[in-house]
Amino acid sequence: MKSQTKAIIKGGLFGGIVYALGMAGFDYSDGESFNVLKFIFNSSFFGIFIGFMTRYNLKKQAEKEKTK
């Protein structure tokens, strides 16, 4: 697997899980119980978004290095 693909996957997983944990923490502080489906939705949706952003940033960095 390419290092770019690994970085995209790691960024997406880490970003999604951290975001979902933060949202679960806010729900807990409001007195709501832990909702597994909400956690999975938050982590997957935000993880996909962060994965696309990581891919975009790596692509731009690669283009910038080519022009040097």
mmCIF file of the N, C-alpha and C atoms, coordinates in Angstrom:
data_MODEL
# 
_entry.id   MODEL 
# 
loop_
_atom_site.group_PDB 
_atom_site.id 
_atom_site.type_symbol 
_atom_site.label_atom_id 
_atom_site.label_alt_id 
_atom_site.label_comp_id 
_atom_site.label_asym_id 
_atom_site.label_entity_id 
_atom_site.label_seq_id 
_atom_site.pdbx_PDB_ins_code 
_atom_site.Cartn_x 
_atom_site.Cartn_y 
_atom_site.Cartn_z 
_atom_site.occupancy 
_atom_site.B_iso_or_equiv 
_atom_site.pdbx_formal_charge 
_atom_site.auth_seq_id 
_atom_site.auth_comp_id 
_atom_site.auth_asym_id 
_atom_site.auth_atom_id 
_atom_site.pdbx_PDB_model_num 
ATOM 1   N N  . MET A 1 1  ? 0.844   -1.161 0.000  1.00 0.00 ? 1  MET A N  1 
ATOM 2   C CA . MET A 1 1  ? 0.000   0.000  0.000  1.00 0.00 ? 1  MET A CA 1 
ATOM 3   C C  . MET A 1 1  ? 0.902   1.241  0.000  1.00 0.00 ? 1  MET A C  1 
ATOM 4   N N  . LYS A 1 2  ? 0.529   2.229  -0.763 1.00 0.00 ? 2  LYS A N  1 
ATOM 5   C CA . LYS A 1 2  ? 1.309   3.455  -0.838 1.00 0.00 ? 2  LYS A CA 1 
ATOM 6   C C  . LYS A 1 2  ? 1.247   4.223  0.475  1.00 0.00 ? 2  LYS A C  1 
ATOM 7   N N  . SER A 1 3  ? 2.270   5.023  0.710  1.00 0.00 ? 3  SER A N  1 
ATOM 8   C CA . SER A 1 3  ? 2.296   5.815  1.941  1.00 0.00 ? 3  SER A CA 1 
ATOM 9   C C  . SER A 1 3  ? 1.190   6.868  1.927  1.00 0.00 ? 3  SER A C  1 
ATOM 10  N N  . GLN A 1 4  ? 0.812   7.365  0.751  1.00 0.00 ? 4  GLN A N  1 
ATOM 11  C CA . GLN A 1 4  ? -0.264  8.343  0.646  1.00 0.00 ? 4  GLN A CA 1 
ATOM 12  C C  . GLN A 1 4  ? -1.594  7.705  1.070  1.00 0.00 ? 4  GLN A C  1 
ATOM 13  N N  . THR A 1 5  ? -1.835  6.496  0.642  1.00 0.00 ? 5  THR A N  1 
ATOM 14  C CA . THR A 1 5  ? -3.065  5.791  1.009  1.00 0.00 ? 5  THR A CA 1 
ATOM 15  C C  . THR A 1 5  ? -3.107  5.529  2.507  1.00 0.00 ? 5  THR A C  1 
ATOM 16  N N  . LYS A 1 6  ? -1.965  5.138  3.075  1.00 0.00 ? 6  LYS A N  1 
ATOM 17  C CA . LYS A 1 6  ? -1.900  4.912  4.514  1.00 0.00 ? 6  LYS A CA 1 
ATOM 18  C C  . LYS A 1 6  ? -2.192  6.194  5.280  1.00 0.00 ? 6  LYS A C  1 
ATOM 19  N N  . ALA A 1 7  ? -1.649  7.309  4.808  1.00 0.00 ? 7  ALA A N  1 
ATOM 20  C CA . ALA A 1 7  ? -1.874  8.589  5.483  1.00 0.00 ? 7  ALA A CA 1 
ATOM 21  C C  . ALA A 1 7  ? -3.341  8.996  5.410  1.00 0.00 ? 7  ALA A C  1 
ATOM 22  N N  . ILE A 1 8  ? -3.987  8.748  4.279  1.00 0.00 ? 8  ILE A N  1 
ATOM 23  C CA . ILE A 1 8  ? -5.405  9.082  4.130  1.00 0.00 ? 8  ILE A CA 1 
ATOM 24  C C  . ILE A 1 8  ? -6.252  8.245  5.090  1.00 0.00 ? 8  ILE A C  1 
ATOM 25  N N  . ILE A 1 9  ? -5.969  6.954  5.159  1.00 0.00 ? 9  ILE A N  1 
ATOM 26  C CA . ILE A 1 9  ? -6.732  6.065  6.039  1.00 0.00 ? 9  ILE A CA 1 
ATOM 27  C C  . ILE A 1 9  ? -6.508  6.418  7.498  1.00 0.00 ? 9  ILE A C  1 
ATOM 28  N N  . LYS A 1 10 ? -5.241  6.636  7.879  1.00 0.00 ? 10 LYS A N  1 
ATOM 29  C CA . LYS A 1 10 ? -4.945  6.987  9.265  1.00 0.00 ? 10 LYS A CA 1 
ATOM 30  C C  . LYS A 1 10 ? -5.581  8.317  9.644  1.00 0.00 ? 10 LYS A C  1 
ATOM 31  N N  . GLY A 1 11 ? -5.498  9.303  8.763  1.00 0.00 ? 11 GLY A N  1 
ATOM 32  C CA . GLY A 1 11 ? -6.092  10.604 9.040  1.00 0.00 ? 11 GLY A CA 1 
ATOM 33  C C  . GLY A 1 11 ? -7.593  10.525 9.183  1.00 0.00 ? 11 GLY A C  1 
ATOM 34  N N  . GLY A 1 12 ? -8.228  9.770  8.304  1.00 0.00 ? 12 GLY A N  1 
ATOM 35  C CA . GLY A 1 12 ? -9.680  9.614  8.370  1.00 0.00 ? 12 GLY A CA 1 
ATOM 36  C C  . GLY A 1 12 ? -10.135 8.893  9.622  1.00 0.00 ? 12 GLY A C  1 
ATOM 37  N N  . LEU A 1 13 ? -9.462  7.793  9.960  1.00 0.00 ? 13 LEU A N  1 
ATOM 38  C CA . LEU A 1 13 ? -9.833  7.041  11.155 1.00 0.00 ? 13 LEU A CA 1 
ATOM 39  C C  . LEU A 1 13 ? -9.610  7.858  12.423 1.00 0.00 ? 13 LEU A C  1 
ATOM 40  N N  . PHE A 1 14 ? -8.437  8.451  12.532 1.00 0.00 ? 14 PHE A N  1 
ATOM 41  C CA . PHE A 1 14 ? -8.111  9.221  13.730 1.00 0.00 ? 14 PHE A CA 1 
ATOM 42  C C  . PHE A 1 14 ? -9.042  10.423 13.877 1.00 0.00 ? 14 PHE A C  1 
ATOM 43  N N  . GLY A 1 15 ? -9.232  11.166 12.791 1.00 0.00 ? 15 GLY A N  1 
ATOM 44  C CA . GLY A 1 15 ? -10.098 12.337 12.848 1.00 0.00 ? 15 GLY A CA 1 
ATOM 45  C C  . GLY A 1 15 ? -11.532 11.983 13.161 1.00 0.00 ? 15 GLY A C  1 
ATOM 46  N N  . GLY A 1 16 ? -12.033 10.925 12.551 1.00 0.00 ? 16 GLY A N  1 
ATOM 47  C CA . GLY A 1 16 ? -13.410 10.509 12.786 1.00 0.00 ? 16 GLY A CA 1 
ATOM 48  C C  . GLY A 1 16 ? -13.651 10.034 14.200 1.00 0.00 ? 16 GLY A C  1 
ATOM 49  N N  . ILE A 1 17 ? -12.734 9.257  14.728 1.00 0.00 ? 17 ILE A N  1 
ATOM 50  C CA . ILE A 1 17 ? -12.900 8.736  16.086 1.00 0.00 ? 17 ILE A CA 1 
ATOM 51  C C  . ILE A 1 17 ? -12.786 9.853  17.114 1.00 0.00 ? 17 ILE A C  1 
ATOM 52  N N  . VAL A 1 18 ? -11.825 10.748 16.922 1.00 0.00 ? 18 VAL A N  1 
ATOM 53  C CA . VAL A 1 18 ? -11.678 11.863 17.860 1.00 0.00 ? 18 VAL A CA 1 
ATOM 54  C C  . VAL A 1 18 ? -12.930 12.744 17.841 1.00 0.00 ? 18 VAL A C  1 
ATOM 55  N N  . TYR A 1 19 ? -13.447 13.027 16.652 1.00 0.00 ? 19 TYR A N  1 
ATOM 56  C CA . TYR A 1 19 ? -14.661 13.846 16.546 1.00 0.00 ? 19 TYR A CA 1 
ATOM 57  C C  . TYR A 1 19 ? -15.838 13.154 17.224 1.00 0.00 ? 19 TYR A C  1 
ATOM 58  N N  . ALA A 1 20 ? -16.013 11.862 16.957 1.00 0.00 ? 20 ALA A N  1 
ATOM 59  C CA . ALA A 1 20 ? -17.130 11.125 17.544 1.00 0.00 ? 20 ALA A CA 1 
ATOM 60  C C  . ALA A 1 20 ? -17.001 11.050 19.066 1.00 0.00 ? 20 ALA A C  1 
ATOM 61  N N  . LEU A 1 21 ? -15.791 10.895 19.580 1.00 0.00 ? 21 LEU A N  1 
ATOM 62  C CA . LEU A 1 21 ? -15.595 10.897 21.027 1.00 0.00 ? 21 LEU A CA 1 
ATOM 63  C C  . LEU A 1 21 ? -15.945 12.260 21.617 1.00 0.00 ? 21 LEU A C  1 
ATOM 64  N N  . GLY A 1 22 ? -15.576 13.320 20.922 1.00 0.00 ? 22 GLY A N  1 
ATOM 65  C CA . GLY A 1 22 ? -15.936 14.657 21.388 1.00 0.00 ? 22 GLY A CA 1 
ATOM 66  C C  . GLY A 1 22 ? -17.434 14.861 21.421 1.00 0.00 ? 22 GLY A C  1 
ATOM 67  N N  . MET A 1 23 ? -18.120 14.427 20.379 1.00 0.00 ? 23 MET A N  1 
ATOM 68  C CA . MET A 1 23 ? -19.578 14.555 20.341 1.00 0.00 ? 23 MET A CA 1 
ATOM 69  C C  . MET A 1 23 ? -20.239 13.702 21.422 1.00 0.00 ? 23 MET A C  1 
ATOM 70  N N  . ALA A 1 24 ? -19.697 12.499 21.665 1.00 0.00 ? 24 ALA A N  1 
ATOM 71  C CA . ALA A 1 24 ? -20.239 11.645 22.724 1.00 0.00 ? 24 ALA A CA 1 
ATOM 72  C C  . ALA A 1 24 ? -20.006 12.295 24.091 1.00 0.00 ? 24 ALA A C  1 
ATOM 73  N N  . GLY A 1 25 ? -18.879 12.969 24.260 1.00 0.00 ? 25 GLY A N  1 
ATOM 74  C CA . GLY A 1 25 ? -18.607 13.678 25.499 1.00 0.00 ? 25 GLY A CA 1 
ATOM 75  C C  . GLY A 1 25 ? -19.580 14.815 25.727 1.00 0.00 ? 25 GLY A C  1 
ATOM 76  N N  . PHE A 1 26 ? -19.895 15.566 24.669 1.00 0.00 ? 26 PHE A N  1 
ATOM 77  C CA . PHE A 1 26 ? -20.876 16.639 24.794 1.00 0.00 ? 26 PHE A CA 1 
ATOM 78  C C  . PHE A 1 26 ? -22.263 16.075 25.123 1.00 0.00 ? 26 PHE A C  1 
ATOM 79  N N  . ASP A 1 27 ? -22.617 14.970 24.494 1.00 0.00 ? 27 ASP A N  1 
ATOM 80  C CA . ASP A 1 27 ? -23.907 14.338 24.804 1.00 0.00 ? 27 ASP A CA 1 
ATOM 81  C C  . ASP A 1 27 ? -23.950 13.881 26.257 1.00 0.00 ? 27 ASP A C  1 
ATOM 82  N N  . TYR A 1 28 ? -22.845 13.304 26.719 1.00 0.00 ? 28 TYR A N  1 
ATOM 83  C CA . TYR A 1 28 ? -22.775 12.834 28.099 1.00 0.00 ? 28 TYR A CA 1 
ATOM 84  C C  . TYR A 1 28 ? -22.901 13.997 29.075 1.00 0.00 ? 28 TYR A C  1 
ATOM 85  N N  . SER A 1 29 ? -22.264 15.128 28.752 1.00 0.00 ? 29 SER A N  1 
ATOM 86  C CA . SER A 1 29 ? -22.350 16.281 29.649 1.00 0.00 ? 29 SER A CA 1 
ATOM 87  C C  . SER A 1 29 ? -23.756 16.877 29.679 1.00 0.00 ? 29 SER A C  1 
ATOM 88  N N  . ASP A 1 30 ? -24.529 16.666 28.610 1.00 0.00 ? 30 ASP A N  1 
ATOM 89  C CA . ASP A 1 30 ? -25.915 17.129 28.580 1.00 0.00 ? 30 ASP A CA 1 
ATOM 90  C C  . ASP A 1 30 ? -26.876 16.143 29.244 1.00 0.00 ? 30 ASP A C  1 
ATOM 91  N N  . GLY A 1 31 ? -26.357 15.005 29.704 1.00 0.00 ? 31 GLY A N  1 
ATOM 92  C CA . GLY A 1 31 ? -27.188 14.034 30.408 1.00 0.00 ? 31 GLY A CA 1 
ATOM 93  C C  . GLY A 1 31 ? -27.776 12.959 29.515 1.00 0.00 ? 31 GLY A C  1 
ATOM 94  N N  . GLU A 1 32 ? -27.372 12.911 28.249 1.00 0.00 ? 32 GLU A N  1 
ATOM 95  C CA . GLU A 1 32 ? -27.876 11.874 27.342 1.00 0.00 ? 32 GLU A CA 1 
ATOM 96  C C  . GLU A 1 32 ? -27.037 10.614 27.490 1.00 0.00 ? 32 GLU A C  1 
ATOM 97  N N  . SER A 1 33 ? -27.642 9.482  27.168 1.00 0.00 ? 33 SER A N  1 
ATOM 98  C CA . SER A 1 33 ? -26.906 8.224  27.222 1.00 0.00 ? 33 SER A CA 1 
ATOM 99  C C  . SER A 1 33 ? -26.095 8.041  25.937 1.00 0.00 ? 33 SER A C  1 
ATOM 100 N N  . PHE A 1 34 ? -25.142 7.109  26.010 1.00 0.00 ? 34 PHE A N  1 
ATOM 101 C CA . PHE A 1 34 ? -24.288 6.835  24.859 1.00 0.00 ? 34 PHE A CA 1 
ATOM 102 C C  . PHE A 1 34 ? -25.086 6.118  23.777 1.00 0.00 ? 34 PHE A C  1 
ATOM 103 N N  . ASN A 1 35 ? -25.069 6.661  22.559 1.00 0.00 ? 35 ASN A N  1 
ATOM 104 C CA . ASN A 1 35 ? -25.797 6.083  21.437 1.00 0.00 ? 35 ASN A CA 1 
ATOM 105 C C  . ASN A 1 35 ? -24.776 5.543  20.432 1.00 0.00 ? 35 ASN A C  1 
ATOM 106 N N  . VAL A 1 36 ? -24.733 4.226  20.281 1.00 0.00 ? 36 VAL A N  1 
ATOM 107 C CA . VAL A 1 36 ? -23.739 3.588  19.414 1.00 0.00 ? 36 VAL A CA 1 
ATOM 108 C C  . VAL A 1 36 ? -23.945 3.984  17.956 1.00 0.00 ? 36 VAL A C  1 
ATOM 109 N N  . LEU A 1 37 ? -25.191 4.029  17.491 1.00 0.00 ? 37 LEU A N  1 
ATOM 110 C CA . LEU A 1 37 ? -25.447 4.378  16.097 1.00 0.00 ? 37 LEU A CA 1 
ATOM 111 C C  . LEU A 1 37 ? -25.012 5.805  15.785 1.00 0.00 ? 37 LEU A C  1 
ATOM 112 N N  . LYS A 1 38 ? -25.244 6.709  16.721 1.00 0.00 ? 38 LYS A N  1 
ATOM 113 C CA . LYS A 1 38 ? -24.815 8.098  16.550 1.00 0.00 ? 38 LYS A CA 1 
ATOM 114 C C  . LYS A 1 38 ? -23.292 8.186  16.516 1.00 0.00 ? 38 LYS A C  1 
ATOM 115 N N  . PHE A 1 39 ? -22.627 7.402  17.369 1.00 0.00 ? 39 PHE A N  1 
ATOM 116 C CA . PHE A 1 39 ? -21.170 7.371  17.400 1.00 0.00 ? 39 PHE A CA 1 
ATOM 117 C C  . PHE A 1 39 ? -20.620 6.861  16.071 1.00 0.00 ? 39 PHE A C  1 
ATOM 118 N N  . ILE A 1 40 ? -21.180 5.781  15.558 1.00 0.00 ? 40 ILE A N  1 
ATOM 119 C CA . ILE A 1 40 ? -20.727 5.213  14.289 1.00 0.00 ? 40 ILE A CA 1 
ATOM 120 C C  . ILE A 1 40 ? -20.973 6.188  13.145 1.00 0.00 ? 40 ILE A C  1 
ATOM 121 N N  . PHE A 1 41 ? -22.143 6.819  13.126 1.00 0.00 ? 41 PHE A N  1 
ATOM 122 C CA . PHE A 1 41 ? -22.444 7.794  12.081 1.00 0.00 ? 41 PHE A CA 1 
ATOM 123 C C  . PHE A 1 41 ? -21.469 8.970  12.133 1.00 0.00 ? 41 PHE A C  1 
ATOM 124 N N  . ASN A 1 42 ? -21.259 9.527  13.331 1.00 0.00 ? 42 ASN A N  1 
ATOM 125 C CA . ASN A 1 42 ? -20.343 10.662 13.467 1.00 0.00 ? 42 ASN A CA 1 
ATOM 126 C C  . ASN A 1 42 ? -18.930 10.298 13.033 1.00 0.00 ? 42 ASN A C  1 
ATOM 127 N N  . SER A 1 43 ? -18.444 9.153  13.475 1.00 0.00 ? 43 SER A N  1 
ATOM 128 C CA . SER A 1 43 ? -17.076 8.778  13.147 1.00 0.00 ? 43 SER A CA 1 
ATOM 129 C C  . SER A 1 43 ? -16.912 8.472  11.659 1.00 0.00 ? 43 SER A C  1 
ATOM 130 N N  . SER A 1 44 ? -17.872 7.801  11.065 1.00 0.00 ? 44 SER A N  1 
ATOM 131 C CA . SER A 1 44 ? -17.730 7.464  9.642  1.00 0.00 ? 44 SER A CA 1 
ATOM 132 C C  . SER A 1 44 ? -17.913 8.695  8.756  1.00 0.00 ? 44 SER A C  1 
ATOM 133 N N  . PHE A 1 45 ? -18.915 9.515  9.024  1.00 0.00 ? 45 PHE A N  1 
ATOM 134 C CA . PHE A 1 45 ? -19.159 10.693 8.205  1.00 0.00 ? 45 PHE A CA 1 
ATOM 135 C C  . PHE A 1 45 ? -17.995 11.674 8.293  1.00 0.00 ? 45 PHE A C  1 
ATOM 136 N N  . PHE A 1 46 ? -17.579 12.004 9.508  1.00 0.00 ? 46 PHE A N  1 
ATOM 137 C CA . PHE A 1 46 ? -16.485 12.949 9.669  1.00 0.00 ? 46 PHE A CA 1 
ATOM 138 C C  . PHE A 1 46 ? -15.168 12.327 9.220  1.00 0.00 ? 46 PHE A C  1 
ATOM 139 N N  . GLY A 1 47 ? -14.999 11.029 9.422  1.00 0.00 ? 47 GLY A N  1 
ATOM 140 C CA . GLY A 1 47 ? -13.782 10.347 8.976  1.00 0.00 ? 47 GLY A CA 1 
ATOM 141 C C  . GLY A 1 47 ? -13.625 10.380 7.467  1.00 0.00 ? 47 GLY A C  1 
ATOM 142 N N  . ILE A 1 48 ? -14.725 10.176 6.754  1.00 0.00 ? 48 ILE A N  1 
ATOM 143 C CA . ILE A 1 48 ? -14.689 10.259 5.287  1.00 0.00 ? 48 ILE A CA 1 
ATOM 144 C C  . ILE A 1 48 ? -14.335 11.670 4.853  1.00 0.00 ? 48 ILE A C  1 
ATOM 145 N N  . PHE A 1 49 ? -14.923 12.658 5.499  1.00 0.00 ? 49 PHE A N  1 
ATOM 146 C CA . PHE A 1 49 ? -14.632 14.058 5.182  1.00 0.00 ? 49 PHE A CA 1 
ATOM 147 C C  . PHE A 1 49 ? -13.156 14.377 5.421  1.00 0.00 ? 49 PHE A C  1 
ATOM 148 N N  . ILE A 1 50 ? -12.622 13.963 6.540  1.00 0.00 ? 50 ILE A N  1 
ATOM 149 C CA . ILE A 1 50 ? -11.212 14.213 6.853  1.00 0.00 ? 50 ILE A CA 1 
ATOM 150 C C  . ILE A 1 50 ? -10.310 13.442 5.894  1.00 0.00 ? 50 ILE A C  1 
ATOM 151 N N  . GLY A 1 51 ? -10.710 12.244 5.499  1.00 0.00 ? 51 GLY A N  1 
ATOM 152 C CA . GLY A 1 51 ? -9.940  11.481 4.515  1.00 0.00 ? 51 GLY A CA 1 
ATOM 153 C C  . GLY A 1 51 ? -9.841  12.218 3.192  1.00 0.00 ? 51 GLY A C  1 
ATOM 154 N N  . PHE A 1 52 ? -10.956 12.796 2.739  1.00 0.00 ? 52 PHE A N  1 
ATOM 155 C CA . PHE A 1 52 ? -10.918 13.578 1.505  1.00 0.00 ? 52 PHE A CA 1 
ATOM 156 C C  . PHE A 1 52 ? -10.042 14.817 1.648  1.00 0.00 ? 52 PHE A C  1 
ATOM 157 N N  . MET A 1 53 ? -10.106 15.455 2.801  1.00 0.00 ? 53 MET A N  1 
ATOM 158 C CA . MET A 1 53 ? -9.279  16.641 3.031  1.00 0.00 ? 53 MET A CA 1 
ATOM 159 C C  . MET A 1 53 ? -7.794  16.275 3.080  1.00 0.00 ? 53 MET A C  1 
ATOM 160 N N  . THR A 1 54 ? -7.480  15.142 3.687  1.00 0.00 ? 54 THR A N  1 
ATOM 161 C CA . THR A 1 54 ? -6.094  14.681 3.733  1.00 0.00 ? 54 THR A CA 1 
ATOM 162 C C  . THR A 1 54 ? -5.603  14.372 2.325  1.00 0.00 ? 54 THR A C  1 
ATOM 163 N N  . ARG A 1 55 ? -6.440  13.724 1.534  1.00 0.00 ? 55 ARG A N  1 
ATOM 164 C CA . ARG A 1 55 ? -6.079  13.410 0.148  1.00 0.00 ? 55 ARG A CA 1 
ATOM 165 C C  . ARG A 1 55 ? -5.816  14.684 -0.640 1.00 0.00 ? 55 ARG A C  1 
ATOM 166 N N  . TYR A 1 56 ? -6.676  15.674 -0.482 1.00 0.00 ? 56 TYR A N  1 
ATOM 167 C CA . TYR A 1 56 ? -6.517  16.954 -1.180 1.00 0.00 ? 56 TYR A CA 1 
ATOM 168 C C  . TYR A 1 56 ? -5.210  17.638 -0.776 1.00 0.00 ? 56 TYR A C  1 
ATOM 169 N N  . ASN A 1 57 ? -4.932  17.663 0.523  1.00 0.00 ? 57 ASN A N  1 
ATOM 170 C CA . ASN A 1 57 ? -3.709  18.306 0.997  1.00 0.00 ? 57 ASN A CA 1 
ATOM 171 C C  . ASN A 1 57 ? -2.454  17.590 0.518  1.00 0.00 ? 57 ASN A C  1 
ATOM 172 N N  . LEU A 1 58 ? -2.459  16.271 0.533  1.00 0.00 ? 58 LEU A N  1 
ATOM 173 C CA . LEU A 1 58 ? -1.299  15.524 0.051  1.00 0.00 ? 58 LEU A CA 1 
ATOM 174 C C  . LEU A 1 58 ? -1.093  15.728 -1.444 1.00 0.00 ? 58 LEU A C  1 
ATOM 175 N N  . LYS A 1 59 ? -2.188  15.802 -2.192 1.00 0.00 ? 59 LYS A N  1 
ATOM 176 C CA . LYS A 1 59 ? -2.105  16.032 -3.631 1.00 0.00 ? 59 LYS A CA 1 
ATOM 177 C C  . LYS A 1 59 ? -1.514  17.410 -3.923 1.00 0.00 ? 59 LYS A C  1 
ATOM 178 N N  . LYS A 1 60 ? -1.955  18.422 -3.186 1.00 0.00 ? 60 LYS A N  1 
ATOM 179 C CA . LYS A 1 60 ? -1.434  19.775 -3.373 1.00 0.00 ? 60 LYS A CA 1 
ATOM 180 C C  . LYS A 1 60 ? 0.041   19.849 -2.997 1.00 0.00 ? 60 LYS A C  1 
ATOM 181 N N  . GLN A 1 61 ? 0.439   19.178 -1.936 1.00 0.00 ? 61 GLN A N  1 
ATOM 182 C CA . GLN A 1 61 ? 1.840   19.170 -1.532 1.00 0.00 ? 61 GLN A CA 1 
ATOM 183 C C  . GLN A 1 61 ? 2.707   18.494 -2.582 1.00 0.00 ? 61 GLN A C  1 
ATOM 184 N N  . ALA A 1 62 ? 2.213   17.408 -3.175 1.00 0.00 ? 62 ALA A N  1 
ATOM 185 C CA . ALA A 1 62 ? 2.963   16.703 -4.206 1.00 0.00 ? 62 ALA A CA 1 
ATOM 186 C C  . ALA A 1 62 ? 3.131   17.586 -5.444 1.00 0.00 ? 62 ALA A C  1 
ATOM 187 N N  . GLU A 1 63 ? 2.082   18.322 -5.811 1.00 0.00 ? 63 GLU A N  1 
ATOM 188 C CA . GLU A 1 63 ? 2.160   19.218 -6.956 1.00 0.00 ? 63 GLU A CA 1 
ATOM 189 C C  . GLU A 1 63 ? 3.130   20.354 -6.677 1.00 0.00 ? 63 GLU A C  1 
ATOM 190 N N  . LYS A 1 64 ? 3.139   20.834 -5.451 1.00 0.00 ? 64 LYS A N  1 
ATOM 191 C CA . LYS A 1 64 ? 4.028   21.934 -5.070 1.00 0.00 ? 64 LYS A CA 1 
ATOM 192 C C  . LYS A 1 64 ? 5.488   21.489 -5.135 1.00 0.00 ? 64 LYS A C  1 
ATOM 193 N N  . GLU A 1 65 ? 5.760   20.243 -4.705 1.00 0.00 ? 65 GLU A N  1 
ATOM 194 C CA . GLU A 1 65 ? 7.111   19.723 -4.747 1.00 0.00 ? 65 GLU A CA 1 
ATOM 195 C C  . GLU A 1 65 ? 7.586   19.459 -6.175 1.00 0.00 ? 65 GLU A C  1 
ATOM 196 N N  . LYS A 1 66 ? 6.668   19.117 -7.071 1.00 0.00 ? 66 LYS A N  1 
ATOM 197 C CA . LYS A 1 66 ? 7.032   18.893 -8.466 1.00 0.00 ? 66 LYS A CA 1 
ATOM 198 C C  . LYS A 1 66 ? 7.469   20.177 -9.153 1.00 0.00 ? 66 LYS A C  1 
ATOM 199 N N  . THR A 1 67 ? 6.861   21.283 -8.788 1.00 0.00 ? 67 THR A N  1 
ATOM 200 C CA . THR A 1 67 ? 7.168   22.544 -9.450 1.00 0.00 ? 67 THR A CA 1 
ATOM 201 C C  . THR A 1 67 ? 8.457   23.165 -8.948 1.00 0.00 ? 67 THR A C  1 
ATOM 202 N N  . LYS A 1 68 ? 8.999   22.682 -7.849 1.00 0.00 ? 68 LYS A N  1 
ATOM 203 C CA . LYS A 1 68 ? 10.248  23.243 -7.318 1.00 0.00 ? 68 LYS A CA 1 
ATOM 204 C C  . LYS A 1 68 ? 11.429  22.840 -8.132 1.00 0.00 ? 68 LYS A C  1 
# 
